[in-house]
Every structure is written in structure tokens, then in C-alpha cells.
């Protein structure tokens, strides 16, 4: 019994330690490196070390000029702002489309629900890159969706709001960017909402009806508050990655739509300015820190509140 | 749902629900359908129909760049899926079975953060870390292994969620009974726990495999000269404009993934039913 206990203890240590150390080394430690490099000086192709040993003297050189530059330069500020704006609009649209969708899925006949769920998951499994690329074909001239929107005269509305550059031109605009992001992230909103709504105790709605609530009132006073965890989890799953999205703005957004993920990419790949790219990353992490904390709390709750 | 004094008749609500779902699925599937449709179009611009052809598929077989990329992607995806399932299972076990250990909150945060963290941040920080390590130790060179590290980080997060959900639903009595009957912890795991979570491991493996096969951003940061994965090839072509070869690749991927996923889920559903029947039979005592 004693040896068994000892073995179990050792097993327990290994089970925790292996993934823990791996995450410390490959997730947390890299962030500290980024923080360090963001205050380092540029050198020919890479960066100088913050700590240098020079003739026995330890030198600490911290360069905050990148941070000063970012706060003073209007373009960076506007880009951060516009990334947050596009992410927020995408989240709201995903919620507006996804909530009724998940709700109707969860209230469909139980025998049909696995198939409906499968149909939401399937695009999620096929290449996201290729599905985003597909919108390029649909939205350029003669594309199916472009033709349909022009036929319905929706381009007049979009132009009036300044969402597209000209009539019958949909690509490389705020419209195509948000469309691509809503399309990509919609399943991330639907799945947690469905999981939440499908588990709901329907007797609560009967109780509400017995107490005289109409279906509409019961929906707002019972169903929506009970699905709060799903709403928050889904919104964070959409909002946080959207802030730093790179592939969708690159393929659908064109040069006019400012997104911080592309700025980081260009600083790194085009300008080879690693310290500046790191600074952009650090500020982005600061911006998503609060949403990230909310997500973690609800993720932990959702996982642990199960019976 | 029986709202008695509802604003709308039940028939209207049913119709509305059906059309909302229909519209949603149309939105999700229209781009995929268009990709497949225009891969057979004999036109250099793959959004207008120019008659049926298979020439883009024939061209694909001679496309050395795509084939090399596919081969590398498959290798990385295989290794990622295997590694993610192992690490994800360990992490899920740690979180489900051990309610209290020091640093659990940090651990939980680190496990789930890669699910939402923008990939440019993960890619950049991982690359800068590997470069710093390389400066000190002289390795690793950027290439297949560094891509694998990046994909593993992402894959582990997804695998943990999948396995954790399954572990939480397991009745603890079965493992306790095995312990009482004298099974050692390792035997309990391999004989009792593992068969019960096998389907979750299978889905986690498939999910992380497809995630890795699809990733652009992490691979772009972590790949070195000569290690270009298939999504990187596709991305560099898609950036320049519409390209029929991309449509042909897309069609093949959609085909393989749909068959794989549908087959796997049918298999999983059947295994689940069989297990339920066995359990019921065992409960009846025969």
C-alpha cells in the first residue's frame, strides 16, 4: 500500500509537471522574451541584448523609445482603435446571427440535433484559409454574391454608410473585411451558445408560462439570463482573436482597412524591426488582457460547473 | 415551447426558425460550394463559368511546390496530432483529477489562452524565444521542428478542451471500483479510463490534425528556408489574386476532410451505442 501510494504520488507529479513545464517554456517564457526585446535596441538584422557585460561592468540598456513612438504616432493609435472597432462589430453581428441560430438548433427535434450540429462543425474542419479565399471569388466583379447585392441595390446602402469604396465594388473594403470575419468566427459563437441552450431546463419556461409570462417575456427574462455564460464565452472567442486577425484583412481587407495584426506582420517581415514588432505585440496583449481574463474565468467555470 | 398569448402563431415561429437556420447554413456553405464548383471551370478567372474541365487537377499533379508543401504539412500535422493528444490528455487529467495543486490557476490560464490569443502574438513570441535560445545553444534551426512546436502549442489547447469535457462526464465509480479490486493506477488508466475516453482522444487527434494542416500564421513565423507548408503556398498565391489551382486544392481538401469527419463521427456514434448496450447488459447482470 505504501509503495502504491508513493507510485501514485510520483505519477501525479509527472502528470502535472510535463504539461506545466512545457507551457512555461513555450508559452510564458516567450512572452518575457518579447517584453525584453521590445525595450532592446535594433542591430543590423536582429536586436542587441538588454544586459551586456562590458569589461567587467554589467550594463543595462533599456530603450523605451518604441513605446513613446507608439503612443505619439497617430497611425498606430488609429490602427489599434480600428482593430478594436472591427472586432467589436464582428462580435455583435456574430451574436445577432448566432444567438437565434443556436436557439433554433437547440429547440429543433432532438433526433435532428446531431445532424444540425455536425453541419455547423463541418465547415469549421475544412480549411479556414480556403474558405476566406472563396469570398474573394464571391465578392469580386461577376462573383455570385456581388451580383446578388448589386441586383438588390444593397450597394447603395453600403456606399451611403461608407462601407464600400464605390457602387458595385465590394472587395478591399470594411464591408468585405467584416463579412469575412463574421463568416469565419460564426461557428465559434454558435457552438458555446448551443451547448448552453441545449442544456437548459425547459420546465423553467413552463413555469414562466404558468405564472403568466408570454413566450416573448419568458425568452428575455428566463432564457437569455440563463445563457449568459454562453454569450460571454462565445463573444470572447470571437472578439479576442479578431483584434489581432491577420489572414482575413490581408486577403479581404485591402490597404484601406487598418488592422494591428498586419502592422505587426509588416514590422517583422518587411521592416525587419523586431523590437518594434515586439512593442506592437506587448501593447496588443495589454489591450486584450481584460477580455482574456473574462474568458478564462468563464472557461474555467463552464468546465468545472458541470455535475 | 408553449407560449399561450404569444405575439406570433406557432406556425409562423416554426417557419421563421426554419428559414433562419436555412439562411445560416447557406451562408456557411455557399463559399465551399463555390470553391468546388469553379475548380471544374475552364476559365482562368475562377469566378466565371467557362465550361467543364479537369485541367486544373491535371496541373496540380505537376505542381512540385504544392506537392512538397503537402508532404511537409502532412508530416507536421501527424506529429502535431500525436503530440497534442498526449500533452492535452496529461493537462486534462491534471485539471480534472487534481483539484488542488500549486499554480493551478496559472496552469488553467496557460492551457486555454492559446484558444483565443491572436496567432500573430503566439507566432512572434515563440519565434523570438527560439531565436534567443539558438543564440545561446546553437539550435534549433528554423524548420519543421520549430513549426511543430508552434502547432503543438495550439493543438494542445484544443485537445485539452476535448479530453477535459469527456473526463468530466465519466462516473468516478468505475475507476474507484477498479482500484478497490486491486488494480494499480497504471492498470486503472489503461484498462478502465483509456477505453472510456478513446473516442474523445480520436476526435482530439482529428481536430488537431486538421488545425495543423490549415495553419498559416504560426507556420509563416516559424518556418525556415526550404520548409514551406501547403497553406503557406496557398496563401502566397491567394494574396496575389484568384488562382484556379487553389480551387482544385480546396476541392480535394474538402472532399477528404468531409469523408474523414463523417466516417469518424459515424464510427464514434456506433462505438458509443455499443458501449451503452454493453453497459446496460452488464447492469442487468448477464
Interface residues (C-beta under 8 A of the other chain):
Chain A: X4 X7 X8 X11 X12 X15 X16 X18 X19 X20 X22 X23 X24 X26 X27 X28 X29 X30 X31 X33 X34 X37 X46 X97 X100 X101 X104 X105 X107 X108 X114 X116 X118 X119 X120 X121 X122 X123 X125 X126 X127 X128 X129 X130 X131 X133 X134 X135 X136 X137 X138 X140 X142 X143 X144 X145 X183 X186 X187 X202 X205 X206 X209 X214 X215 X216 X218 X236 X237 X240 X241 X243 X244 X245 X246 X247 X250 X251 X261 X264 X265 X268 X269 X274 X277 X278 X281 X284 X285 X288 X292 X295 X296 X299 X300 X303 X306
Chain B: X1 X2 X3 X4 X5 X6 X7 X17 X18 X20 X21 X24 X25 X27 X28 X29 X30 X31 X32 X34 X35 X38 X45 X46 X47 X48 X87 X90 X91 X93 X94 X95 X97 X98 X101 X103 X107 X108 X109 X110 X111 X112 X113 X114 X115 X116 X117 X118 X119 X120 X121 X124 X125 X126 X128 X129 X131 X132 X149 X152 X153 X156 X164 X165 X168 X169 X184 X185 X186 X206 X207 X210 X213 X214 X216 X217 X220 X221 X231 X234 X235 X238 X239 X241 X242 X246 X249 X250 X253 X254 X257 X258 X261 X262 X265 X269
